[in-house]
Every structure is written in structure tokens, then in C-alpha cells.
Amino acid sequence: MTPRQRSPKQPRFRRQLPEERRQALILATIECLKRYGHDGLSVRTISAAAGVSVGLINHHFPNKDELIAAAYRYFNNELVGAMLAAVARAADSPRERLHAFLTASFSPPNLDADVLTVWVVFWGLYRHSRLIQRVHQETYEDYVRLVRGMLAELMTEARSKESRSNAARTPRADLRLAAIGFTALVDGLWLEWCLEPGTFRPAEAIALCEAWVGSLTRRTRGPALE
């Protein structure tokens, strides 16, 4: 057989295959939650959606709770990752980064009834599952860090534009409380839109959030806490 006739050597994927299977099971779990809500938590339902045996799920995950926690981590990271990417692509301006974040927050896939269905299942598990609690604490850090960073930049920018006399009279902001308030506003508007999409347009939600931040930066100066 000449060199031209030899079939190319096939790359080995054995080390990647288990991770690919885990990923497929995680995606199947999320799809089941979208389709069936809490009923989608059944291992048999998930295995059927993934086209594998129940035993294969048990091979890759110690128990169902570990699989659900892995799905929660993946689902959250995908949504938060889209926001982080939108902010990274924005122009080098605190206001542009805030606008990019809000646009991503009030755009698909966030504005999707199926996404809300998945969150409802995870929220229902949070109180009773230490695994879900731990994953939530881990994954939420990136989101909170992003929000606090954006608010800190906006407040610093506003302070730099103030006169010294005005800055002396303006109280300092509590960045921790500001981030909590901003997050509550965004989440509340998102939930309201998912439940009643006709109540307002996404663009109006973005404008409301930007107005809230504008009011905050006008009334306060540089952050008191990082």
C-alpha cells in the first residue's frame, strides 16, 4: 500500500468521551426541565431524552442530585457568560458597558418562558439541597462581581465630573446595597416580563434600570465599599 493509499491515523478521543457524555446528560437534564418542569427531574425521563440507560447516568454521576447540581452550574454559567461577553464587547465606557449588560439581560435566551421554567425548578430545590445552595453561591459570585464593578465605575465617573464643593456635600454610596438594589430591580423586571410579556417592552425595562442607576450616581459619590 502506497503512502497515498494509507488511511489517515484517527485521533484518539477516549479521554474526552466521558466528559462529552457528561455534557450530553447535563443538556438532556436542562431540556427535560424546560419541557416538563419538576417532572423532568426523573432519572428515567432524563435517560430517555439522552438516549442512554439509567445505569449510564449512574456511571457518570454519583446520584441524581449531583446531576441536577451540574445542570444548574452549566445553565447559570451559560446565561451569566453571555452577559459577561456582552460587557466585554462593549465600548470602553461605563455607561456603554451597563447598557450592554442590560440589553443582554432583557434579550433571548433570558426572555424565554422555558428559561423561567428551569429557574423555577432550581429555586424550588434551593431550600432543601445543599448542593444547589453551594453551586448558587459559587456561580452567583461572577454576576455580583460584574454588577458591583459596573456600578463602581459609574460612580467614580460621576464623582470625577463633580465640582469639589458639590462632591464634599454628596454622601458616599454603599456599593453593597447599591448592587443588591440594582440586582433586585433587574430580576424583578425580568420576572414580571416573563410572567406577563405584554406589560412592558424590554427597551422600557432597560430605560428604567438606566434611570435608576442615573439617579443613584447623581445622589452619591464614589463607592464606600468594594
DODOLUM-982438 format. One record per residue (C-alpha): x negated, y, z negated; residue in one letter. Coordinates in steps of 0.05 Angstrom, whole numbers, plus 5000, padded with zeros to 4 digits. Each point is the difference from the previous one (the first is absolute). Layout:
// residues N
XYZa...
//
This chain:
// residues 226
500050005000m497150675020t499950594952p505650335039r504349394991q499149954925r505950244960s498150574954p498949834928k506250134960q499150454938p501749694933r505850304963f500449514942r498150524948r505250495025q505649515009l502249964926p500350764996e504050035064e504949494971r500650414936r501350615042q505449645040a503449784935l499850714973i503150285063l505349454999a501650194928t501050735018i504349815059e504449564956c500950564950l502150475056k505049495027r502849704936y498250464942g499249624934h502149355035d493750065041g495949844939l501349265010s493749605017v504149575047r502650615037t492950295005i497149345024s505449935053a498750715025a492549855003a501149335033g496149624947v501349514945s501250214928v493849614983g495850465043l502450604962i498049664935n493249855031h498550745013h503550314939f500149714929p507450174993n505550425030k498550594956d493050055029e502850005070l505150554983i494650424967a495649925061a505850225044a501250604955y492750215005r499949925076y506750365009f498050594956n493050055030n502850035071e504750574984l495050404958v494649855051g504350335054a500550634958m492550004986l498649935074a504850575017a496650464950v493149805027a502250185071r502750684979a496450655012a495050234947d505150404961s503549844934p506750205029r499049595063e498249394958r506250104957l504350055062h496949375029a501349634936f507350224997l501149845073t497549304990a504349934937s506350195038f498749605064s500549265018p498449514972p501650354934n506850225026l502449305012d505749654964a495949355000d494450354964v504850224946l502649294994t492949744986v498750554949w506549844963v497749274992v493250214975f503050514952w504649464973g494049564985l495750544968y503049974931r499049254991h493849855041s493150174972r497149855068l504450515035i498550514945q492549905009r500450065076v504250624994h495050334955q494349825046e503250225065t503350624974y493250304982e498550175072d506750355008y499350414937v492850175016r502250255069l505650434971v495850304945r494450155049g504650365048m503250414945l493250184971a497750255068e506350425010l499450314931m492750165009t501550325068e505550424969a495550224943r494550215049s505050475034k502250344936e497250644974s496249944934r505350384962s505649555025n495949374987a498950214928a507550054988r501949365037t500449374957p495949395018r503549405029a500549334967d497949565058l502549364968r507150284991l499850335068a498349325033a505649664961i505050545021g497949985073f500349245002t506950004968a502550505052l497249615059v502549334974d506850284983g501150305068l497449375034w504949574960l505850475013e498649985074w499549245002c506849944964l503550565039e496150185063p505150525021g499150424938t494050385028f494749955054r492949774986p497550695023a504350314945e497049544948a493050215022i502050734996a502849914930l493649674976c495650535031e504350554969a499249664931w492549985008v499850715025g503850234938s495349614956l493750305030t502950714995r501749934927r493649654977t492550035012r494649465003g501649324969p498949904926a499049255007l496749575053e
//
